[in-house]
Amino acid sequence: MSELKTARELILEVLMREKKALTPKEIQRLTNLNYNTVRGRLQDLKKKGLVVKTETGWIYKEYA
């Protein structure tokens, strides 16, 4: 089994750690993921009900 985390896991970890809304660009900078990957995975996480889009960015649902 691979120890590498998926893009979704990395994004969730960052949002949970920061406890505030982040833009895709900020998430990209903190995770070193491709910007388009970040945007796509945020949409996936939104569909799963794990993140919420606000006026200032994306936030983990529990902190919204």
N, C-alpha and C positions, 0 to 999 in steps of 0.2 A: 504494500500500500504506500502511496506517495505521501510525503510529508508536506508537499507544497499546498498552499491554500488556494482555493478558487478565488476568482475576482469578486464574486458575491460575498464570500467570507471576509476578504480584505476590506471591502467597502463597509460591510456591517460593523466590523471591528472598529474602524475609524469613526463611524457615526456614533457608536456606543461610547467610545472613549472621549470624544470631543463634547458630547452632550449639548450640541448646538447645531443650528442649520448650517450646512456647508454647500457651496456651489460645486458643480461638477469639476471645475478647474482646481478648486482647493482639494477636493478628494483625489484628483489625478496627481497633484503635487505630493500629497501625503502617502499615496499608495504606489507611485511610480507605474501605474497602469496607463495604457493608452486612453486618451480622452474619449474616443468613440466607444471603447469598451466600457468605461465608467458610465457613460450615458445609457448605453444599452442595458447594463446590469441594474442600474437604478430603476429603469422601467420594469424589469423582471421582479425586483424586490417590491416595487409598488403594487404590482399585480398580486403578489403573495401577501400583501398587507403588512409588510415589515417596515417600510419607510413611507414618509409623507412629504409631499412637495409643499413648501411654504413660499411666501413672497420673497424670502431671502435665500432660499436654497432647500436642500434636502435634509431631513432629520429622521432619526430612529423613532419609530412610532411611539414608543414608551415615553419619549421626552417631548412629544408634540403637545 
